[in-house]
Every structure is written in C-alpha cells, then in structure tokens.
C-alpha cells in the first residue's frame, strides 16, 4: 500500500516540534531576520569566488576562508570583496568538523549577515554560526528565494502558551531585502 | 511546515525484511571523511590510543546550580549515557582536569565552559564540538603514534558558550528571554558528535537537530547509529538486532534517489530495550534508559539503503525528503562526502 503523508501527519510533526525551541546544529537558538540584522555589522548579497582551508600558525586549528564579491549592501558599508572565516575544514591530511557548519562553493550566491571576526583581524564571521547565511536559489517557478536552511521551526512561547512560526524562514529575496532594510533603519 | 509536495512520484522497493546483511552500508547518522568516504570513529582497538575527556571546571556566572550538581557531574552523566548504551563497547574514561581555554588539535579532548571565540559572540550559539580526524593512514595522532585508518578521530573538543544561561539541574524555556538551557541535554547531544555521529532525521533521537528543554536519554535510533560504527559494536549484544535494506528510485524513470531519509517505525508496543534497561526516565532521573523510536538511514547515490540495529519487531518503512525540519544543511557533510551537491528532495513521502 502506498500512501502520501497528509495534513494530519504534518500537524503531528509540527506539534512534535512545538516544544523544540532549541536547534542543536551544532547547538544554536533560531534567530529572526530582525535579530540577525541587529547583530550584524554588515548585511550583503554576495557571490562566493574562492575558498580555501589552512591551519593556524600554531597548527592547532583549521579554518576555512571564502572570498565573496559583494553585489549589494543591505546594511553597513562592506568593501566590494570580503573574506569570511569559518571553523573547520581540511588541510594537510586532517579534517576538522563542526556539525552544522556548511562551506560555500565558488559561484554560490548568498545573503550574508556578517560581523568582524574576533579571532582573526580583517576577517568576517557569519552571525549565529550558519544562521546568518541565506542561500539564494531560483525555484522551479522562477522565483528567487533565500533560505538559511533552518526554517520551518515552530517555537513555543512559554509566556503566552502559544505555538508560533519561526520567522527566519525561507522567503523571497525581495521580502528578505525588505525586512533587512526595515530592521536596519 | 513541509514544502508543498511536488514533482515526481516515488516508487519504493523494499529489498529485504529483517535480514541480517553482510554488506556494509553507511548509516545516515555518521560523520564521514574522504577519501572513501569512511565513517568517523575513534580507534578503541589495541592499535589505538586511550581515549579520555578532560574538563576545565572553570565556569562563569552564566551557569547556575553548580553547587547542587557540578558541571563535572553533568558531563560524567552525559558521557555515561553513551558509554553504557546497549550493544556497544566504548572504553572512554575521564582524564585529569585541564586549564586549557581554547579548542586545539593537541591530544586533549577538552570540555570547556569559559572558552571564547567567534561562536560565543551571540547568545544563539549554545555549544560547538570541534573534532579532528585523519584523511590518511600514518598521520600523527598527538599521542606518539600514527593514524590507523581514514576517518580516525584524533581529537574532539566540546565548547559551551559562556554567553548562554545554563543550568546543571534542568532547563526551563531554553532560548526564551529569562530561560535556562539544560546543560546535560546539550552535552549529551554534543557527545554524540564527539563520538562521530551526525544529525538524525528521527524526531525522537538525541541526534535530532532540534531538542526540547530536556532530553537526556538515547533512542533506538541513536543506539542503532552508534552500533553501526565499525569498532564500536559489542562482541555480545545485549539485544539482538537485524537490518532492512532496499532501494529508493523514481517511478517510471527508475533512477535512484540520493539522500532520501528512510526510516523503520515499529507497528507494535514491544520494547526489548525496556526489558533490559527499565522504563524511560523523566528528565534528571538516574539510570540508563532507551526510548523507543524509529530508526533511520540515508540512501546512497545508487539509491540503496540499509537500516541496521533493528530489534526483532514488525516495521513500516517510510522514505521522506529532508525538506524540513531537517534539511540538507543539517547533514551537509553527507552529500559532499558522497560526491553529491545536495540530498534530493524532489519527491513525496511514501511508506510501505
């Protein structure tokens, strides 16, 4: 017997997640677009052009660096080229992993919520681990959408005892731009 | 909150029912290292080195109730949950305390509450686990020896953010204003990564990326994922298990589906783990318990899958796309290790 999961089953999933306000990926709490904008010094639309990984000078940590060509600034005054530093990567016969961190490939377009790295001068870091990375994709209908890959999370508001929808979800690029500009005012 | 169903119908072929297989297959749950890819795991054999975790017990004002239950006791309990899991043998012990304050590939598997870095600059990041594995045989291990296989974990550090309110005696509204997160819940999930497990698409699993305020016990899915890692399996299992395998393809075109989440859900109330370990405890209760859950796996690029670690029971097999709440980004290491750009989600959920 073949069946397609219907609305009832989806509701069960939603309810199962109703008390799931904590995302463990590695372990982060979902941030709204407005929260991400507030925490970011710069919000840009950019295309990844180059990526590389290397050990630090002490040979204790591997970091992955991705160079981006900025195509639009939504907040801040980032230069036309920025380098984003992420934990982990592969170098010299070793791999360091941080669960939930995704690395970019050249040619990928993203909306990035960035702030200066506190670990390496001149580098930028993504706000909220990977939450501040909205990948830009074109849907089958031609719509340009942006998603940070952790959308669709239901949240439990303990004060009001209500189930809400995590607002940092996938959305049209135009809507994301609008919300960022609004929050940046 | 799933996306609107679309595209092609899925034809699901069940290749065998509860037949123990000799053919190895990667569980969806494992972290993977290339070339291979190989499952990430510690070498607990005599050829490996002793695996210990070392805690820096220093804490900040963000951690409460340390006087009632210390952070060291919490970490001990969290490790104990995994180490005493059925059907596995993992000789991991507590080492001497450390005063290190930064993650490093240094032979010390650090547990740290005062480490800082880019990850700790917002209250949204609760903890991270940074593991180092070998990409080749013969790599220095920092223990005076060389790596024995690709994917051998050589070092793993768990860092808890000093910017997040944590409690050693249970969480309350984690992530909400004024709330606290349960340290043991977070630690147990992170130790799963420490051991080489990736995220699971099974909602009840400890390794599911989203967790409630309190989840301190393992599920069938976690146990199955752990027992599927080479070198972790106990010589004599506490509960006998078998496997289900098959292939997921698109109907008509008969092309394989890569990255489908396939899981086995029991249709009965039988629970052999309960008979062995007692009833599932509530948060904070002592004892080792295993929660009954579905057990999942991911399809390989050729569409095949093998769900291992299944106690004798009757199961319904379901294939679903990872299109929320768990997505490709939650398991991003899997497609890249398999030479694919992303898991496929252009099909609808089907079950048999």
Interface residues (C-beta under 8 A of the other chain):
Chain A: X1 X2 X3 X4 X5 X9 X10 X13 X14 X16 X17 X19 X20 X21 X22 X23 X24 X25 X26 X27 X28 X29 X30 X31 X35 X39 X58 X59 X60 X61 X62 X85 X87 X88 X90 X93 X94 X95 X96 X97 X98 X99 X100 X101 X102 X103 X115 X117 X118 X119 X125 X127 X128 X129 X130 X131 X140 X148 X149 X150 X151 X152 X153 X154 X157 X158 X159 X165
Chain B: X1 X2 X5 X6 X12 X31 X33 X40 X102 X103 X104 X105 X106 X116 X117 X118 X119 X121 X122 X123 X124 X125 X126 X127 X128 X129 X130 X131 X132 X133 X134 X135 X136 X139 X154 X173 X174 X175 X176 X179 X181 X186 X189 X190 X193 X198 X199 X203 X208 X209 X210 X211 X212 X213 X320 X324 X325 X327 X328 X329 X330 X332 X333 X348 X349 X350 X351 X352
